Amino acid sequence: MKILSIGLDGIPSATRSDLISANVFQDYEAIVVKPSDLHTLYGEYTGYIFSNRDLDIITDKFASFAANLNFQRRQQVKGLIENNGAVICFLQPYLSWRTADKTGWISNYSWLFDIGDIGAQLGNIVYGTGTTFDYINPSHYFTEYLSTRPNWTAHIPADSCDKTKWKIIASAFRTHLLSVAGTTETGRIIFLPSEYDTQNGELLEQCIRKLLGDKDITPTPEWAIAISVPGQDKIRKQLGEIDAQFDAINQERSSLVSQNTALESWKWLLYETGKHRLEPIVHKALSLLGCKVQPQPDSDSDGRVETEFGIALLEIEGTKETVKVEKISQLLKNIANLLAQEGVTAKGILVGNPFRLEDLPNRPPNNSQKKLFSDEVLRTAEMHNISVLLTANLYEIVSLILDTSLTTQQSKSLRGRIFQGKGLVTLSVP
């Protein structure tokens, strides 16, 4: 039996995954989900999920990504059920996350129900812990599992659930529904009590097998494969032609997706930080401008740059605040080390992305006394012939190059400004 599990282990036949990485739901006979939090549902999502974790505010980027993904998964749930598959969901307290401007939001049930559907069918899903069971349906497929009486942290109020669409499997106090099963088009969606013990994984799988029934199918014998039913040859030919068209479209799409991803990464100059994103995109930008850039992963330097105007060492900093003088100090130390070790005199280039999470017009924040670079940074840069660049300014130059609006001579002039300038250097094209 092919089972997909999200958020729980211990089911013998299950493949553990998440909403992003899992195959389409129709690839499985059953999916079992414990939607306890975003990490459980979406796994190691590489983008920024939260813009303010304390307030459960998600980024616009993640909200848009999750909305598209959840729409696809809801369609797959319908396809799975139409193929006589099942969705087993462990009832969790209802959680929701919104964007700062409240134009986008998701809940921990968005992969299963469209906006409004969960309230229309189940009513509220209420937080509340307990161990009591006063009713377990004696003849349901999951009766044996429910007889283990798992703890619960959420329930559905009995008076809010649409009894025409959901059958009660287990409850407490006659008011707290702990397990329900669909009775109409949602007939293969089953909610189980909140908590799950991995020791009961095998028992849970046995219940799923009872629900889905015997699906053993006789494999097609080799001698029968060669038989063509009248009309099949024509259909197979048409399918082959369509498959060829799909292959060509998929190849074109993959190429476009790759190109789009490469272009999207230039935005890192505007908001990213660190060695894995900001540093390589700065290297790429300087290379696009005609510089020879050598990453130095085994050195304190953030990169070595060579042009017809000389050699320079990079110090790259992305910060939520003002760029402080410590970065200049590190750069001066690296320059001195290069001179001592190789006898090479190098210029220093400090590339900063201050206030990286603020809107571009709000850098530094309006009505504040803050600056992009501290006065000490700029004074020290002037004294030691260090050029200070803004990543947002680099992005403007990259945009001109990508738009083929920059000549070879203009690129050389900009390289000269970087290597011959000191203090804050603004890159612009006459």
Sequence and secondary structure as in RCSB ss.txt:
>XXXX:A:sequence
MKILSIGLDGIPSATRSDLISANVFQDYEAIVVKPSDLHTLYGEYTGYIFSNRDLDIITDKFASFAANLNFQRRQ
QVKGLIENNGAVICFLQPYLSWRTADKTGWISNYSWLFDIGDIGAQLGNIVYGTGTTFDYINPSHYFTEYLSTRP
NWTAHIPADSCDKTKWKIIASAFRTHLLSVAGTTETGRIIFLPSEYDTQNGELLEQCIRKLLGDKDITPTPEWAI
AISVPGQDKIRKQLGEIDAQFDAINQERSSLVSQNTALESWKWLLYETGKHRLEPIVHKALSLLGCKVQPQPDSD
SDGRVETEFGIALLEIEGTKETVKVEKISQLLKNIANLLAQEGVTAKGILVGNPFRLEDLPNRPPNNSQKKLFSD
EVLRTAEMHNISVLLTANLYEIVSLILDTSLTTQQSKSLRGRIFQGKGLVTLSVP
>XXXX:A:secstr
  EEEES    TTEEE  TTTS  GGGSSEEEE   SHHHHH S  S  EEEGGGTEE HHHHHHHHHHHHHHHH
HHHHHHHTT EEEEE     EEEETTSS EEETTTTTS TTHHHHHH   EEEEE   SEE TTSTTHHHHTT  
 EEEEEETTTS TTTEEEEEEETTTEEEEEEE STTTTEEEE S   GGGHHHHHHHHHHHH         HHHH
T   TTHHHHHHHHHHHHHHHHHHHHHHHHHHHHHHHHHGGGHHHH  IIIIIHHHHHHHHHHTT EEE  TTSS
SS EEEETTEEEEEEEEE SS B THHHHHHHHHHHHHHHHH    EEEEEEETTTTS GGGSS TTS   SB H
HHHHHHHHTTEEEEEHHHHHHHHHHHHTT   HHHHHHHHHHHHH  EE      
